[in-house]
């Protein structure tokens, strides 16, 4: 029996894929669990249309991310923070702080703090290159300098 998968399954295939399974497996498990539906001509046509729309949407998202990346290219921000003698900060600079400072640069889009790929907060004076991931294929490095406040 041919079915169209609604979700990706490691042992069968990816979402939207037409797979051939035993009729009992489809009737008793896949269809009642909402994991698949029968591969009728109308359903196959609908899946092909959805896939075309998804490809167009992902292409548009990629182009929008590239446009946003052009605004962030070469961006450098400076933080003044209280620090001890050895350059360790009293506190830290987080991805939220970096997002707020970048928003002040006059971007024409809303920058989400989750896009800033900071592994752990910055806790020392120095210069850092922090990647900003705007899309799965678009990442822009931003220069962050942390200075000791006088």
C-alpha positions as a printed NumPy array, in Angstrom:
array([[ 0.   ,  0.   ,  0.   ],
       [ 1.354,  3.426, -0.906],
       [ 1.174,  6.164,  1.735],
       [ 2.448,  9.742,  2.031],
       [ 4.413, 10.418,  5.212],
       [ 3.356, 13.451,  7.27 ],
       [ 6.497, 13.28 ,  9.422],
       [10.021, 12.074,  8.804],
       [10.557,  8.557, 10.102],
       [14.035,  7.084, 10.324],
       [13.014,  3.64 ,  9.116],
       [10.697,  4.785,  6.286],
       [11.58 ,  8.149,  4.812],
       [11.173, 11.912,  4.961],
       [ 8.02 , 13.984,  5.34 ],
       [ 6.097, 14.324,  2.065],
       [ 7.673, 11.226,  0.591],
       [ 5.538,  8.496, -1.001],
       [ 6.533,  5.104,  0.421],
       [ 5.272,  1.568, -0.059],
       [ 4.376, -0.249,  3.193],
       [ 2.349, -3.303,  4.105],
       [-1.378, -2.614,  4.188],
       [-1.776, -3.692,  7.816],
       [ 1.036, -1.381,  8.982],
       [-0.584,  1.545,  7.169],
       [-4.163,  0.796,  8.3  ],
       [-3.37 , -0.148, 11.905],
       [-0.504,  2.175, 12.789],
       [ 0.57 ,  4.92 , 10.368],
       [-2.845,  6.337,  9.433],
       [-4.505,  6.141, 12.915],
       [-1.43 ,  7.716, 14.556],
       [-1.561, 10.594, 12.055],
       [ 1.884,  9.775, 10.67 ],
       [ 0.732,  9.189,  7.088],
       [-2.248,  9.251,  4.739],
       [-3.154,  7.265,  1.678],
       [-1.413,  8.119, -1.579],
       [-4.399,  8.903, -3.777],
       [-3.954, 10.973, -6.931],
       [-5.433, 14.05 , -5.243],
       [-3.187, 13.701, -2.181],
       [-0.077, 13.269, -4.339],
       [-1.001, 16.403, -6.327],
       [-1.544, 18.335, -3.073],
       [ 1.853, 17.202, -1.718],
       [ 3.61 , 18.293, -4.92 ],
       [ 1.981, 21.731, -4.66 ],
       [ 2.973, 22.027, -0.985],
       [ 6.549, 21.073, -1.84 ],
       [ 6.671, 23.744, -4.564],
       [ 5.354, 26.339, -2.1  ],
       [ 7.885, 25.25 ,  0.534],
       [10.749, 25.546, -1.955],
       [ 9.611, 29.035, -2.962],
       [ 9.237, 30.06 ,  0.685],
       [12.697, 28.755,  1.596],
       [14.189, 30.579, -1.406],
       [12.499, 33.82 , -0.306],
       [13.704, 33.318,  3.292],
       [17.254, 32.763,  2.038],
       [17.202, 35.944, -0.065],
       [15.771, 37.939,  2.856],
       [18.497, 36.582,  5.143],
       [21.152, 37.62 ,  2.604],
       [19.662, 41.131,  2.511],
       [19.756, 41.311,  6.311],
       [23.314, 39.968,  6.337],
       [24.421, 42.834,  4.106],
       [23.275, 45.261,  6.835],
       [25.258, 43.416,  9.506],
       [28.465, 42.902,  7.499],
       [31.37 , 44.707,  9.08 ],
       [29.337, 45.651, 12.154],
       [31.407, 46.311, 15.267],
       [30.044, 47.11 , 18.695],
       [31.776, 48.209, 21.888],
       [30.745, 47.524, 25.469],
       [32.021, 49.463, 28.473],
       [31.909, 47.201, 31.53 ],
       [33.298, 47.204, 35.036],
       [36.186, 44.772, 35.328],
       [38.7  , 43.623, 37.894],
       [42.484, 43.99 , 37.72 ],
       [42.944, 40.86 , 35.6  ],
       [40.313, 41.869, 33.035],
       [37.512, 39.677, 34.4  ],
       [34.127, 41.379, 34.193],
       [31.817, 41.959, 37.148],
       [28.932, 40.323, 35.289],
       [28.947, 39.339, 31.638],
       [27.953, 40.328, 28.119],
       [25.201, 38.028, 26.838],
       [23.622, 37.423, 23.453],
       [20.681, 39.591, 24.606],
       [23.055, 42.497, 25.273],
       [24.635, 42.071, 21.844],
       [21.195, 41.934, 20.167],
       [20.096, 45.132, 21.952],
       [23.272, 46.958, 20.91 ],
       [22.904, 45.819, 17.292],
       [19.265, 47.006, 17.26 ],
       [20.529, 50.477, 18.169],
       [22.459, 50.505, 14.875],
       [19.195, 51.219, 13.026],
       [18.461, 47.86 , 11.409],
       [15.254, 47.654,  9.388],
       [14.4  , 44.225, 10.823],
       [13.83 , 42.769, 14.278],
       [16.944, 40.957, 15.481],
       [16.198, 37.97 , 17.71 ],
       [18.725, 37.244, 20.466],
       [18.55 , 33.51 , 19.641],
       [20.177, 34.221, 16.276],
       [23.375, 35.278, 18.039],
       [25.524, 32.162, 18.337],
       [27.366, 32.947, 21.558],
       [28.41 , 29.666, 23.176],
       [28.7  , 31.228, 26.623],
       [28.494, 34.794, 27.923],
       [31.585, 36.981, 27.527],
       [33.227, 37.372, 30.934],
       [36.535, 39.059, 30.115],
       [37.826, 42.232, 28.498],
       [38.904, 41.738, 24.879],
       [37.826, 41.456, 21.257],
       [35.531, 38.696, 20.089],
       [34.049, 37.6  , 16.771],
       [30.462, 36.526, 17.361],
       [28.513, 34.766, 14.582],
       [24.92 , 35.858, 13.9  ],
       [22.933, 33.102, 12.188],
       [20.139, 34.616, 10.107],
       [19.298, 31.463,  8.126],
       [20.539, 27.899,  7.989],
       [22.911, 28.937,  5.167],
       [23.596, 32.575,  6.152],
       [25.879, 33.443,  9.067],
       [27.523, 36.849,  9.561],
       [30.407, 37.545, 11.973],
       [30.059, 40.62 , 14.199],
       [33.021, 42.17 , 16.012],
       [32.39 , 42.678, 19.731],
       [34.903, 44.611, 21.828],
       [34.605, 44.706, 25.609],
       [36.509, 47.489, 27.321],
       [37.085, 48.299, 30.951],
       [34.85 , 51.126, 32.152],
       [36.764, 54.003, 33.708]])
